[in-house]
Amino acid sequence: MDTDSLRNSSRRMRIPPLLGLGCLFVLLCSIACSSGEARPTQKVQSGDSLPFMHSIGVSTLISDSGIIRYHLVAEEWDIYTPASQAATWKFIKGLLMLRLDESFNVDLYVQADTAYLHEQTTWELRGRVRIRNVQGTKFNTEELFWDLNKHEMWNHAYMTIITPERTLEGTEFRSNEQMTRYSVANSKGDFPMSDAEDTSPVPTDSTQIAETTVETTAMPSPEKKRALSTDLEKAKFPSPTIKDLKIKQ
């Protein structure tokens, strides 16, 4: 066979590159399908969805019925809006909340390591929860729930209440929204007694009347008086006066 014929035969046996890649892809697909193993994807949970809003370094004012009532300070603030549900606020890295009265004075101080606002109705505070009311009373606990519709707070965890006069500890805490009227179950605490309190019995009648006795000398008869005067004149003693009477008190 001459040289020209060999060159023509080698040209006919070459496979184009694109055709080779196509064959390789078909081979791989056939191998994957031949295994017959179904691999279903993992179901996406509602918690896996991204937040509708993610904010960093938050310091904002929140109004209630058109009146500014809350000042929120947080490192991160996420808002989730699940389907057919109200939005949920999450403060994973802590929350500082100041509630304001009609005169914009702080009447409640709230701090927690983690906070959730469920469906715009109930606060859930976790971690180191610290609260101080307008009277200066401090509440320390690890868990607290706050119902904004019923205007009450409660928990089932250990609670410490510190006032200027006493310290109270207990569980099953329940309070009004201002945290001025509250109840605690299984309570114990310290109640210092005032130093000015006098526990001694008070007498029924402490008035005592002093009796005064007066010793007087009986006046002598006229005959004896004349004789006594004569004797006194002889003795050159002065006649007795009222100063000579002895009075003993």
RORO-984801 format. One line per 5 residues: for each residue x, y, z of N, C-alpha, C. Coordinates in steps of 0.001 Angstrom, whole numbers, plus 500000, padded with zeros to 6 digits. Layout:
BEGIN
X,Y,Z,X,Y,Z,X,Y,Z | ...
This chain:
BEGIN
500877,498812,500000,500000,500000,500000,500902,501222,500000 | 500591,502156,499114,501433,503330,499021,501145,504311,500144 | 501903,505358,500173,501822,506351,501274,500519,507115,501219 | 499997,507414,500061,498757,508185,499961,497577,507401,500503 | 497543,506124,500213,496434,505308,500699,496448,505214,502222
497622,505144,502862,497709,505078,504333,497212,506373,504961 | 497550,507474,504355,497085,508756,504898,495567,508869,504830 | 494976,508386,503734,493522,508475,503605,492809,507588,504612 | 493367,506410,504863,492737,505488,505838,492807,506064,507250 | 493910,506735,507637,494039,507304,508981,493092,508475,509176
492839,509224,508103,491899,510321,508217,490479,509823,508454 | 490112,508710,507788,488770,508182,507971,488563,507627,509370 | 489565,507186,510125,489440,506563,511443,489445,507597,512581 | 489731,508855,512349,489731,509863,513405,488303,510173,513867 | 488084,510353,515245,486774,510675,515829,486770,512140,516212
485801,512894,515789,485750,514327,516149,485696,514504,517666 | 486268,515589,518252,486279,515796,519724,484891,515943,520300 | 483985,516664,519664,482632,516852,520212,481882,515538,520295 | 482084,514695,519322,481424,513398,519357,481932,512545,520503 | 483223,512671,520824,483781,511915,521945,483214,512374,523284
483050,513683,523459,482460,514189,524706,481009,513775,524860 | 480285,513753,523768,478886,513320,523829,478779,511869,524223 | 479626,511048,523692,479605,509627,524067,479939,509433,525536 | 480907,510192,526044,481271,510083,527457,480119,510485,528366 | 479367,511531,528011,478231,511986,528818,477126,510933,528848
476859,510320,527677,475833,509265,527617,476244,508078,528453 | 477527,507753,528475,478014,506627,529272,477846,506887,530760 | 478152,508082,531200,478006,508411,532618,476541,508399,533047 | 475660,508910,532235,474232,508910,532561,473688,507501,532663 | 474148,506632,531782,473675,505249,531828,474145,504552,533095
475366,504869,533551,475874,504252,534782,475081,504741,535988 | 474773,506041,536052,474027,506598,537191,472609,506049,537233 | 471980,505891,536070,470608,505400,536039,470528,503908,536307 | 471590,503187,535998,471574,501738,536207,471605,501357,537673 | 472036,502286,538591,472095,501939,540015,470705,501758,540603
469708,502548,540124,468339,502368,540580,468053,502882,541973 | 468943,503643,542633,468749,504156,543979,468110,505537,543905 | 466960,505688,544591,466272,506984,544632,466872,507832,545745 | 467169,509047,545452,467743,509970,546422,466854,511201,546555 | 465840,511112,547439,464944,512278,547589,465654,513419,548299
465311,514638,547930,465894,515807,548569,465269,516046,549933 | 466012,516670,550833,465533,516943,552182,464489,518060,552155 | 463427,517856,552924,462346,518833,552962,462818,520111,553636 | 462487,521224,553061,462880,522519,553605,461913,522901,554718 | 462449,523144,555904,461633,523535,557045,461399,525042,557016
460362,525450,557772,460064,526879,557835,461180,527652,558519 | 461875,526997,559457,462963,527664,560148,464202,527855,559290 | 464265,527126,558166,465426,527242,557306,465330,528422,556346 | 464169,529050,556278,463995,530154,555342,464756,531374,555844 | 465090,532227,554924,465826,533437,555263,464874,534466,555870
465384,535322,556745,464516,536344,557341,464082,537368,556301 | 462893,537893,556516,462391,538950,555635,463227,540214,555795 | 463702,540476,557028,464544,541639,557283,465633,541255,558268 | 466833,541664,558013,467974,541429,558900,468678,542765,559124 | 468711,543194,560393,469325,544485,560716,470432,544279,561743
471458,545092,561662,472609,545048,562561,472778,546421,563204 | 473042,546417,564517,473221,547673,565221,471938,548478,565280 | 470914,547929,565955,469580,548511,565945,469392,549414,567156 | 468822,550587,566928,468357,551492,567978,467159,552228,567398 | 465958,551753,567746,464759,552261,567096,463647,552466,568109
462659,553259,567727,461484,553542,568538,460282,552825,567943 | 459478,552195,568811,458300,551451,568384,457075,552134,568972 | 456061,552359,568135,454839,553025,568583,453746,551997,568830 | 452832,552360,569704,451666,551539,570020,450439,552446,569975 | 449518,552159,569032,448320,552977,568823,448687,554425,568516
449750,554597,567750,450156,555926,567343,450978,556684,568363 | 451304,556054,569500,452092,556707,570549,453387,555926,570732 | 454509,556618,570745,455807,555966,570936,455887,555418,572356 | 456038,554094,572471,456024,553460,573786,457272,552638,574079 | 458085,552291,573077,459223,551402,573308,460457,551924,572578
461582,551740,573220,462877,552024,572615,463677,550731,572637 | 463975,550185,571466,464670,548912,571329,466115,549139,570920 | 467026,548445,571603,468446,548482,571273,468921,547030,571182 | 469497,546638,570041,469932,545253,569837,471088,545220,568857 | 471886,544162,568981,472997,543976,568050,472500,543443,566712
471519,542527,566748,470931,541985,565522,469420,541851,565709 | 468692,542096,564624,467230,542016,564641,466784,541343,563354 | 466118,540183,563490,465612,539435,562340,464090,539370,562416 | 463446,539556,561278,461994,539456,561168,461666,538333,560188 | 460907,537339,560658,460488,536211,559838,458984,536330,559579
458581,536043,558351,457169,536111,557978,456744,534771,557389 | 456429,533775,558227,455960,532486,557698,454630,532640,556977 | 454343,531649,556135,453114,531701,555355,451900,531607,556260 | 450925,532463,556021,449650,532506,556753,449845,532704,558253 | 450934,533314,558665,451192,533596,560075,451722,535015,560229
451521,535545,561451,452042,536880,561722,453557,536837,561836 | 454174,537981,561688,455632,538058,561716,456171,537738,563104 | 457362,537169,563143,458057,536850,564382,459376,537610,564416 | 459597,538320,565514,460847,539053,565698,461798,538196,566534 | 463077,538193,566153,464091,537437,566879,465285,538343,567169
465692,538342,568430,466890,539072,568868,467831,538031,569482 | 468589,537383,568632,469410,536261,569068,470568,536714,569945 | 471112,537888,569678,472293,538356,570405,471965,539375,571490 | 470749,539311,572004,470415,540153,573142,469501,541304,572780 | 468825,541828,573823,467874,542920,573635,467862,543794,574873
467836,545098,574651,467609,546095,575690,466371,546884,575287 | 465337,546837,576134,464071,547485,575816,463683,548434,576937 | 463368,549649,576577,462898,550666,577510,461460,551009,577146 | 460555,550832,578097,459167,551211,577849,458924,552625,578366 | 458226,553428,577577,458024,554830,577880,456564,555089,578242
456335,556029,579156,454977,556420,579503,454522,557563,578599 | 453377,558178,578939,452841,559242,578093,453744,560471,578064 | 454554,560653,579106,455482,561788,579166,456868,561427,578663 | 457007,560261,578048,458264,559763,577499,459312,559539,578588 | 458857,559186,579776,459756,558778,580847,459813,557254,580899
460967,556703,581214,461133,555254,581269,460428,554725,582517 | 459436,553832,582317,458744,553235,583448,459019,551750,583588 | 459779,551168,582622,460152,549758,582733,461428,549533,581942 | 462390,548854,582590,463693,548547,581990,463789,547039,581832 | 463989,546543,580594,464011,545102,580309,465289,544770,579556
465984,543726,580013,467204,543265,579357,467217,541744,579352 | 467625,541131,578221,467670,539674,578102,468751,539279,577111 | 469308,538066,577308,470321,537550,576384,469717,537191,575027 | 468482,536677,575028,467776,536309,573798,466310,536667,573967 | 465702,537186,572905,464303,537607,572988,463588,537257,571683
462309,536855,571816,461452,536563,570676,460113,537270,570888 | 459579,537840,569832,458229,538392,569843,457398,537555,568884 | 456520,536691,569448,455753,535755,568654,454443,536405,568193 | 454280,536492,566883,453034,536940,566258,452567,538288,566803 | 453502,539123,567202,453217,540479,567677,452343,540505,568924
452312,539408,569683,451434,539360,570861,452151,538947,572142 | 453179,538107,572052,453796,537544,573251,455311,537646,573165 | 455908,538259,574172,457362,538290,574298,457840,537050,575033 | 458935,536474,574571,459612,535366,575243,461053,535801,575499 | 461406,535962,576753,462736,536417,577141,463496,535250,577747
464727,535052,577308,465549,533921,577750,466921,534419,578186 | 467613,533539,578941,468972,533858,579391,468938,534665,580668 | 469824,535635,580744,469876,536521,581914,468860,537639,581728 | 467685,537422,582286,466594,538401,582172,466656,539323,583384 | 466789,540624,583134,466875,541625,584198,465817,542693,583925
464978,542953,584929,463900,543929,584789,463903,544831,586010 | 463647,546125,585802,463514,547095,586884,462307,547976,586613 | 461424,548106,587608,460219,548911,587423,460447,550340,587900 | 459395,551148,587862,459517,552560,588197,459768,552762,589691 | 459430,551772,590524,459665,551858,591958,461083,551457,592366
461896,551032,591418,463251,550619,591726,463386,549158,592095 | 462306,548374,592014,462363,546946,592322,463021,546201,591162 | 463934,545275,591478,464670,544522,590464,464180,543078,590435 | 463999,542545,589230,463544,541177,589011,464608,540460,588188 | 465120,539346,588704,466158,538563,588036,465657,537140,587847
465725,536632,586615,465283,535286,586322,465957,534801,585043 | 465647,533558,584626,466202,532993,583402,465144,532818,582322 | 463883,533145,582647,462799,532938,581688,461638,533852,582060 | 461040,534473,581059,459890,535338,581329,459056,535475,580066 | 457721,535415,580253,456773,535597,579163,455933,536837,579451
455612,537565,578372,454895,538837,578498,453802,538864,577448 | 452544,538785,577884,451395,538808,577002,450951,540260,576826 | 451089,540783,575607,450750,542176,575353,449248,542407,575289 | 448468,541375,574989,447019,541526,574927,446389,541478,576311 | 446863,540574,577158,446325,540450,578510,447034,541370,579505
448138,541979,579082,448894,542925,579918,449346,542256,581229 | 449967,541100,581106,450477,540391,582276,451760,539652,581917 | 452548,539351,582961,453808,538617,582813,453779,537396,583723 | 454507,536364,583322,454560,535155,584138,455771,534316,583738 | 456119,533362,584607,457129,532358,584302,456963,531186,585264
457697,530131,584995,457697,528946,585849,459098,528648,586368 | 459986,529601,586262,461379,529421,586653,461648,530122,587983 | 462882,529984,588429,463316,530622,589677,463388,532132,589486 | 462886,532863,590466,462814,534316,590378,463362,534939,591656 | 464128,536021,591513,464626,536800,592643,464108,538228,592511
463493,538727,593583,462936,540076,593614,463646,540853,594709 | 464252,541971,594345,465047,542766,595278,464418,544152,595380 | 464028,544530,596579,463508,545862,596857,464417,546533,597884 | 464281,547837,598109,465104,548488,599138,464863,547941,600529 | 463709,547292,600771,463395,546808,602116,463592,545314,602296
463550,544521,601214,463560,543075,601392,464075,542391,600133 | 464337,541083,600254,464723,540221,599138,463822,538999,599151 | 463189,538697,598017,462224,537613,597921,462645,536666,596815 | 462509,535356,597067,462846,534326,596093,461677,533363,595973 | 461510,532779,594779,460432,531821,594598,460279,531408,593150
459194,530695,592866,458879,530220,591523,457424,530568,591210 | 456997,530196,589989,455618,530444,589548,455261,531921,589721 | 456042,532753,589067,455852,534203,589174,454738,534657,588244 | 453932,535606,588719,452874,536220,587916,452723,537673,588340 | 452580,538567,587336,452575,539983,587645,451755,540738,586611
451405,541983,586966,450793,542864,585981,451874,543423,585064 | 451462,544170,584050,452408,544652,583047,453386,545662,583613 | 452983,546413,584630,453870,547388,585263,454788,546752,586300 | 454550,545485,586630,455333,544737,587634,455316,545458,588979 | 454156,545980,589333,453966,546593,590644,453108,545715,591556
452297,544829,590994,451525,543848,591750,451899,542470,591239 | 452445,541644,592099,452945,540342,591668,452755,539323,592778 | 452838,538053,592403,452735,536936,593342,453802,535912,592997 | 454319,535234,594018,455380,534244,593858,455037,533036,594720 | 455128,531843,594158,454892,530613,594911,456214,530075,595445
456114,529244,596489,457300,528648,597126,458306,529742,597501 | 457803,530782,598096,458634,531960,598338,459379,531857,599656 | 460499,532547,599703,461288,532729,600908,462088,534008,600740 | 462451,534623,601870,463177,535873,601752,463593,536426,603083 | 464246,537583,603032,464737,538291,604215,463905,539548,604409
463410,539719,605649,462619,540884,605994,463255,541536,607213 | 464156,542513,607059,464841,543123,608201,463863,543863,609094 | 464124,543781,610421,463296,544467,611400,463864,545853,611667 | 463001,546825,611834,463442,548185,612075,464072,548301,613453 | 465187,549089,613530,465863,549269,614816,465029,550085,615792
464130,550906,615281,463340,551754,616160,462144,551034,616751 | 461908,549791,616334,460754,549069,616842,461011,548596,618264 | 460090,548847,619203,460213,548486,620620,459261,547348,620903 | 459818,546191,621299,459005,545012,621555,458643,544857,623022 | 459072,545770,623940,458758,545666,625361,457292,546009,625603
456630,545332,626624,455210,545617,626866,455007,547023,627400 | 453921,547643,626964,453586,548995,627391,452637,548902,628572 | 452926,549551,629739,452028,549471,630896,450696,550145,630599 | 449656,549610,631250,448325,550170,631029,448201,551563,631632 | 448853,551819,632772,448802,553140,633395,450172,553436,633968
450890,554315,633297,452241,554646,633735,452278,555874,634634 | 451134,556420,634995,451098,557609,635849,451124,557195,637313 | 452050,557746,638063,452176,557472,639494,452022,558786,640266 | 451159,558760,641274,450894,559946,642087,451686,559844,643392 | 452528,560840,643655,453345,560850,644882,452512,561388,646040
452590,560663,647137,451864,561083,648331,452753,561981,649180 | 452183,563067,649668,452904,564037,650489,452270,564070,651881 | 453090,563881,652886,452615,563923,654272,453200,565147,654962 | 452402,565785,655776,452812,566988,656492,452653,566727,657991 | 453731,566887,658744,453697,566739,660186,453504,568118,660827
452500,568251,661620,452200,569512,662306,452203,569294,663810 | 452342,570368,664512,452333,570336,665980,450977,570818,666477 | 450358,570048,667355,449043,570415,667876,449137,571709,668668 | 448181,572568,668417,448153,573851,669113,447748,573640,670586 | 448486,574225,671550,448158,574030,672966,446914,574828,673379
446370,574457,674502,445215,575181,675058,445651,576577,675519 | 444669,577501,675735,445068,578854,676159,445852,578888,677463 | 445483,578027,678426,446238,578030,679678,447666,577585,679428 | 447840,576522,678655,449188,576027,678408,449951,577010,677523 | 449194,577722,676653,449869,578683,675787,450461,579816,676603
449672,580293,677585,450206,581361,678428,451397,580868,679240 | 451324,579656,679749,452453,579124,680531,453665,578935,679657 | 453430,578487,678394,454549,578272,677477,455178,579600,677097 | 454343,580628,676974,454900,581934,676631,455759,582458,677762 | 455300,582208,678970,456074,582660,680136,457407,581953,680187
457378,580636,679901,458642,579881,679937,459577,580333,678820 | 459017,580640,677659,459871,581077,676549,460493,582433,676823 | 459693,583309,677471,460256,584604,677796,461375,584469,678814 | 461184,583554,679734,462246,583353,680709,463481,582776,680041 | 463258,581912,679067,464426,581302,678396,464961,582183,677297
464265,583304,677058,464678,584247,676019,464753,583571,674627 | 463790,582679,674369,463662,582073,673031,462547,582771,672273 | 462674,582962,671032,461596,583587,670266,460401,582655,670193 | 459252,583267,670001,458039,582466,669918,458041,581688,668597 | 457426,580511,668582,457438,579691,667359,456610,580320,666237
457042,580128,665012,456324,580606,663826,456042,579413,662902 | 455468,579734,661710,455137,578667,660769,456377,578015,660175 | 457528,578762,660255,458761,578198,659743,459265,577074,660583 | 458815,577012,661781,459290,575952,662673,458572,574634,662464 | 457542,574613,661668,456824,573371,661388,457662,572502,660434
457673,571241,660690,458404,570278,659833,457469,569753,658734 | 457902,569891,657507,457141,569393,656363,457962,568322,655671 | 457428,567160,655624,458124,566018,654981,457357,565658,653719 | 458074,565631,652694,457466,565219,651419,457956,563835,651011
